[in-house]
Amino acid sequence: MKITEKVTQSANSTLFTLYTEGLFYKCYNEDAMLFVKKVRAFKISDKFD
């Protein structure tokens, strides 16, 4: 699954999706915001300068 497909799926605000990538679970865009609002706060990290 490509990153663009993951971002498109995360636009649905009724579902919260986590994707396994190696040993970690990741969520993108609106899913991350939904997690922060409904579950708990966490530190957001990115790979861009």
Helices and strands as residue ranges (DSSP letters): H 3-10, E 19-21, E 24-26, H 30-38
